Amino acid sequence: MKRSHTPAGIRPPFARYSHAIEVPPGHRLLFASGQLGIAPDETVPPDVEGQTRQCFANIRAILEDAGMTLDDVVRINAYVTGREHLPGYMKTRDQFISTPPPASTLMIVSGFAREEFVVEIEVIAAAETAD
């Protein structure tokens, strides 16, 4: 079972994330590349909430391919193109994360490969090794 670390001696997280997640021995790790909010049919939702949902759908598919679930995510690195996207991203992200919440970093960047993208999400997941 992953263990959250949020020490009393530092400021609590700003949102729903853990300062650190400890992965116990006997787990395998998956490092997923950043996922953009683009569907298999090439459609891109027009807003950050829709793109965030699509990013997590893509991440869920990657995890399932590896025999994992979103509950196995221990770290999220997310990037948005403007401060105005922070509330929509965080609200939507929170619909997909488990307890304890993963460690997380959220950065504002100048843009992505295509102008219509406003969010990109990459994750690290850890699942018990099958015996």
C-alpha positions as a Markdown table, in Angstrom:
| # | Residue | x | y | z |
|---|---|---|---|---|
| 1 | Met | 0.0 | 0.0 | 0.0 |
| 2 | Lys | 1.4 | 3.4 | -1.0 |
| 3 | Arg | 2.0 | 5.8 | 1.9 |
| 4 | Ser | 1.5 | 9.5 | 1.9 |
| 5 | His | 3.9 | 11.9 | 3.5 |
| 6 | Thr | 2.7 | 15.4 | 4.5 |
| 7 | Pro | 5.0 | 16.4 | 7.4 |
| 8 | Ala | 3.5 | 18.6 | 10.1 |
| 9 | Gly | 6.6 | 20.9 | 9.9 |
| 10 | Ile | 5.8 | 22.2 | 6.4 |
| 11 | Arg | 2.9 | 24.0 | 5.0 |
| 12 | Pro | 0.0 | 21.7 | 4.0 |
| 13 | Pro | -0.6 | 21.2 | 0.2 |
| 14 | Phe | -2.4 | 24.0 | -1.6 |
| 15 | Ala | -4.9 | 21.5 | -3.2 |
| 16 | Arg | -5.7 | 17.8 | -3.1 |
| 17 | Tyr | -2.2 | 16.3 | -3.5 |
| 18 | Ser | 0.4 | 14.7 | -1.2 |
| 19 | His | 3.8 | 16.3 | -0.6 |
| 20 | Ala | 5.2 | 12.8 | -1.2 |
| 21 | Ile | 4.1 | 9.2 | -1.8 |
| 22 | Glu | 6.2 | 6.3 | -0.7 |
| 23 | Val | 6.2 | 3.2 | -2.9 |
| 24 | Pro | 6.8 | 0.0 | -0.8 |
| 25 | Pro | 9.1 | -2.8 | -1.9 |
| 26 | Gly | 7.7 | -5.3 | -4.4 |
| 27 | His | 6.1 | -2.8 | -6.7 |
| 28 | Arg | 6.7 | -2.2 | -10.4 |
| 29 | Leu | 6.8 | 1.3 | -11.9 |
| 30 | Leu | 5.2 | 2.8 | -15.0 |
| 31 | Phe | 6.3 | 6.1 | -16.4 |
| 32 | Ala | 3.8 | 7.6 | -18.8 |
| 33 | Ser | 4.6 | 10.2 | -21.4 |
| 34 | Gly | 2.7 | 13.5 | -21.3 |
| 35 | Gln | -0.9 | 13.0 | -22.6 |
| 36 | Leu | -2.7 | 15.7 | -24.4 |
| 37 | Gly | -6.5 | 16.2 | -24.6 |
| 38 | Ile | -6.9 | 14.5 | -28.0 |
| 39 | Ala | -9.2 | 11.6 | -28.7 |
| 40 | Pro | -8.5 | 8.7 | -31.0 |
| 41 | Asp | -10.7 | 10.4 | -33.7 |
| 42 | Glu | -8.4 | 13.5 | -33.5 |
| 43 | Thr | -11.1 | 15.6 | -31.7 |
| 44 | Val | -9.8 | 18.1 | -29.1 |
| 45 | Pro | -12.3 | 19.5 | -26.5 |
| 46 | Pro | -12.5 | 23.3 | -26.5 |
| 47 | Asp | -12.0 | 23.7 | -22.8 |
| 48 | Val | -9.6 | 22.7 | -20.0 |
| 49 | Glu | -12.1 | 20.5 | -18.3 |
| 50 | Gly | -12.8 | 18.5 | -21.5 |
| 51 | Gln | -9.1 | 18.3 | -22.3 |
| 52 | Thr | -8.3 | 17.2 | -18.8 |
| 53 | Arg | -10.9 | 14.4 | -19.0 |
| 54 | Gln | -9.5 | 13.3 | -22.3 |
| 55 | Cys | -5.9 | 13.3 | -20.8 |
| 56 | Phe | -7.1 | 11.1 | -18.0 |
| 57 | Ala | -9.0 | 8.8 | -20.4 |
| 58 | Asn | -5.7 | 8.4 | -22.3 |
| 59 | Ile | -3.8 | 7.7 | -19.1 |
| 60 | Arg | -6.4 | 5.2 | -18.0 |
| 61 | Ala | -6.0 | 3.3 | -21.3 |
| 62 | Ile | -2.2 | 3.2 | -20.8 |
| 63 | Leu | -2.5 | 2.0 | -17.2 |
| 64 | Glu | -5.1 | -0.7 | -18.2 |
| 65 | Asp | -2.7 | -1.9 | -20.9 |
| 66 | Ala | -0.1 | -2.4 | -18.1 |
| 67 | Gly | -2.6 | -4.1 | -15.8 |
| 68 | Met | -2.9 | -1.0 | -13.6 |
| 69 | Thr | -5.6 | 1.6 | -12.7 |
| 70 | Leu | -5.8 | 5.3 | -11.8 |
| 71 | Asp | -5.6 | 4.2 | -8.2 |
| 72 | Asp | -2.0 | 3.2 | -8.9 |
| 73 | Val | -0.9 | 6.7 | -9.8 |
| 74 | Val | 1.7 | 8.0 | -7.3 |
| 75 | Arg | 2.8 | 11.2 | -9.1 |
| 76 | Ile | 1.2 | 13.7 | -11.6 |
| 77 | Asn | 3.1 | 16.3 | -13.5 |
| 78 | Ala | 0.6 | 18.6 | -15.2 |
| 79 | Tyr | 1.1 | 21.7 | -17.4 |
| 80 | Val | -1.5 | 24.3 | -18.4 |
| 81 | Thr | -1.1 | 27.3 | -20.7 |
| 82 | Gly | -2.5 | 29.9 | -18.4 |
| 83 | Arg | -3.4 | 30.6 | -14.8 |
| 84 | Glu | -7.1 | 30.8 | -15.8 |
| 85 | His | -7.0 | 27.1 | -16.4 |
| 86 | Leu | -5.9 | 26.1 | -12.9 |
| 87 | Pro | -9.4 | 25.9 | -11.3 |
| 88 | Gly | -10.9 | 23.8 | -14.1 |
| 89 | Tyr | -7.9 | 21.5 | -14.3 |
| 90 | Met | -7.8 | 20.9 | -10.5 |
| 91 | Lys | -11.6 | 20.4 | -10.3 |
| 92 | Thr | -11.5 | 17.8 | -13.1 |
| 93 | Arg | -8.3 | 16.2 | -11.9 |
| 94 | Asp | -9.8 | 15.6 | -8.5 |
| 95 | Gln | -12.5 | 13.4 | -10.1 |
| 96 | Phe | -9.8 | 10.9 | -11.2 |
| 97 | Ile | -7.4 | 10.7 | -8.3 |
| 98 | Ser | -7.6 | 8.3 | -5.4 |
| 99 | Thr | -6.8 | 8.6 | -1.7 |
| 100 | Pro | -4.2 | 9.3 | -0.6 |
| 101 | Pro | -3.9 | 11.7 | -3.5 |
| 102 | Pro | -0.7 | 11.4 | -5.5 |
| 103 | Ala | 2.3 | 13.7 | -5.3 |
| 104 | Ser | 1.7 | 16.4 | -7.9 |
| 105 | Thr | 3.3 | 19.3 | -9.7 |
| 106 | Leu | 1.3 | 21.9 | -11.8 |
| 107 | Met | 3.1 | 24.3 | -14.0 |
| 108 | Ile | 2.1 | 27.1 | -16.3 |
| 109 | Val | 3.8 | 26.9 | -19.7 |
| 110 | Ser | 3.8 | 29.0 | -22.8 |
| 111 | Gly | 2.2 | 26.4 | -25.1 |
| 112 | Phe | 2.2 | 23.0 | -26.7 |
| 113 | Ala | 2.9 | 21.6 | -30.2 |
| 114 | Arg | -0.6 | 22.6 | -31.4 |
| 115 | Glu | -2.3 | 25.9 | -30.3 |
| 116 | Glu | -5.6 | 24.3 | -29.3 |
| 117 | Phe | -4.0 | 22.3 | -26.5 |
| 118 | Val | -4.3 | 23.9 | -23.0 |
| 119 | Val | -3.2 | 21.0 | -20.7 |
| 120 | Glu | -0.8 | 18.1 | -20.7 |
| 121 | Ile | -0.6 | 15.5 | -18.0 |
| 122 | Glu | 2.1 | 12.8 | -17.3 |
| 123 | Val | 2.0 | 10.3 | -14.5 |
| 124 | Ile | 4.1 | 7.7 | -12.6 |
| 125 | Ala | 2.2 | 4.7 | -11.4 |
| 126 | Ala | 3.2 | 1.8 | -9.1 |
| 127 | Ala | 1.5 | -1.5 | -8.7 |
| 128 | Glu | 2.3 | -4.6 | -6.7 |
| 129 | Thr | 4.4 | -7.1 | -8.6 |
| 130 | Ala | 2.4 | -10.3 | -9.4 |
| 131 | Asp | 3.8 | -13.3 | -7.6 |
